[in-house]
Amino acid sequence: MLQRPIEPAQYTSEEWIGLATDAGITLSMSRKGYSPDNAACEGLFGRMKNEMYHHRRWSDVDELEQAIHDYNDFYNNKRIKNAYQGLSITEQRTLAGIQ
Protein backbone atom coordinates (compact mmCIF):
# COMPACT_ATOMS: atom_id res chain seq x y z
CA MET A 1 0.00 0.00 0.00
CA LEU A 2 1.35 3.43 -0.94
CA GLN A 3 1.50 6.00 1.80
CA ARG A 4 0.51 9.60 1.18
CA PRO A 5 3.62 11.81 1.26
CA ILE A 6 3.82 14.42 3.98
CA GLU A 7 3.64 17.96 2.65
CA PRO A 8 6.84 19.94 3.43
CA ALA A 9 4.86 22.75 5.06
CA GLN A 10 3.41 20.40 7.62
CA TYR A 11 6.43 20.01 9.89
CA THR A 12 4.26 20.89 12.87
CA SER A 13 1.69 18.18 12.16
CA GLU A 14 1.26 15.37 14.66
CA GLU A 15 2.01 12.87 11.87
CA TRP A 16 5.40 14.46 11.07
CA ILE A 17 6.32 14.87 14.73
CA GLY A 18 5.53 11.18 15.32
CA LEU A 19 7.59 10.04 12.32
CA ALA A 20 10.53 12.23 13.30
CA THR A 21 10.41 11.09 16.92
CA ASP A 22 10.23 7.42 15.90
CA ALA A 23 13.29 7.96 13.65
CA GLY A 24 15.25 9.56 16.50
CA ILE A 25 15.22 13.03 14.93
CA THR A 26 15.29 15.99 17.31
CA LEU A 27 12.92 18.69 16.11
CA SER A 28 14.32 22.22 16.29
CA MET A 29 11.34 24.41 15.55
CA SER A 30 9.85 26.51 18.29
CA ARG A 31 6.34 27.74 17.85
CA LYS A 32 4.29 27.43 14.70
CA GLY A 33 4.64 30.27 12.20
CA TYR A 34 7.57 32.04 13.88
CA SER A 35 10.08 32.33 11.05
CA PRO A 36 12.77 34.46 12.78
CA ASP A 37 13.74 31.36 14.76
CA ASN A 38 14.87 29.71 11.54
CA ALA A 39 16.54 32.75 9.93
CA ALA A 40 19.94 32.28 11.59
CA CYS A 41 20.11 28.63 10.52
CA GLU A 42 19.05 29.44 6.98
CA GLY A 43 21.72 32.14 6.82
CA LEU A 44 24.41 29.78 8.09
CA PHE A 45 23.45 27.01 5.67
CA GLY A 46 23.33 29.48 2.77
CA ARG A 47 26.82 30.77 3.58
CA MET A 48 28.14 27.26 4.06
CA LYS A 49 26.80 26.15 0.69
CA ASN A 50 28.28 29.19 -1.06
CA GLU A 51 31.65 29.10 0.70
CA MET A 52 32.21 25.35 0.99
CA TYR A 53 29.73 23.12 -0.81
CA HIS A 54 28.82 24.34 -4.30
CA HIS A 55 32.28 24.71 -5.80
CA ARG A 56 33.40 21.12 -5.06
CA ARG A 57 32.62 17.59 -6.15
CA TRP A 58 32.13 15.18 -3.27
CA SER A 59 33.38 11.62 -3.62
CA ASP A 60 31.43 10.20 -0.70
CA VAL A 61 29.34 11.02 2.35
CA ASP A 62 32.29 10.70 4.74
CA GLU A 63 34.21 13.38 2.83
CA LEU A 64 31.20 15.71 2.92
CA GLU A 65 30.62 15.04 6.62
CA GLN A 66 34.24 15.89 7.43
CA ALA A 67 34.03 19.04 5.31
CA ILE A 68 30.93 20.14 7.24
CA HIS A 69 32.71 19.58 10.57
CA ASP A 70 35.77 21.48 9.30
CA TYR A 71 33.61 24.34 8.05
CA ASN A 72 31.77 24.53 11.37
CA ASP A 73 35.11 24.84 13.18
CA PHE A 74 36.26 27.50 10.70
CA TYR A 75 32.97 29.41 10.94
CA ASN A 76 32.97 29.55 14.74
CA ASN A 77 36.65 29.86 15.53
CA LYS A 78 38.46 31.45 12.58
CA ARG A 79 36.04 33.35 10.32
CA ILE A 80 36.06 36.98 11.36
CA LYS A 81 32.96 39.15 11.39
CA ASN A 82 32.97 42.87 10.75
CA ALA A 83 30.09 43.25 13.21
CA TYR A 84 32.45 41.90 15.90
CA GLN A 85 35.29 44.29 14.96
CA GLY A 86 37.30 41.53 13.30
CA LEU A 87 36.77 38.89 15.98
CA SER A 88 35.49 35.38 15.40
CA ILE A 89 32.17 34.26 16.84
CA THR A 90 33.96 32.32 19.58
CA GLU A 91 36.17 35.29 20.49
CA GLN A 92 33.13 37.60 20.67
CA ARG A 93 31.19 35.13 22.83
CA THR A 94 34.16 34.75 25.16
CA LEU A 95 34.48 38.52 25.55
CA ALA A 96 30.76 38.77 26.22
CA GLY A 97 31.03 36.10 28.92
CA ILE A 98 28.76 33.69 27.06
CA GLN A 99 31.25 30.80 26.81
C-alpha positions, -999 to +999 in steps of 0.1 A: +000+000+000+014+034-009+015+060+018+005+096+012+036+118+013+038+144+040+036+180+027+068+199+034+049+228+051+034+204+076+064+200+099+043+209+129+017+182+122+013+154+147+020+129+119+054+145+111+063+149+147+055+112+153+076+100+123+105+122+133+104+111+169+102+074+159+133+080+137+152+096+165+152+130+149+153+160+173+129+187+161+143+222+163+113+244+156+099+265+183+063+277+178+043+274+147+046+303+122+076+320+139+101+323+111+128+345+128+137+314+148+149+297+115+165+328+099+199+323+116+201+286+105+190+294+070+217+321+068+244+298+081+234+270+057+233+295+028+268+308+036+281+273+041+268+261+007+283+292-011+316+291+007+322+254+010+297+231-008+288+243-043+323+247-058+334+211-051+326+176-062+321+152-033+334+116-036+314+102-007+293+110+023+323+107+047+342+134+028+312+157+029+306+150+066+342+159+074+340+190+053+309+201+072+327+196+106+358+215+093+336+243+081+318+245+114+351+248+132+363+275+107+330+294+109+330+296+147+367+299+155+385+315+126+360+333+103+361+370+114+330+392+114+330+429+107+301+432+132+325+419+159+353+443+150+373+415+133+368+389+160+355+354+154+322+343+168+340+323+196+362+353+205+331+376+207+312+351+228+342+347+252+345+385+256+308+388+262+310+361+289+288+337+271+312+308+268 
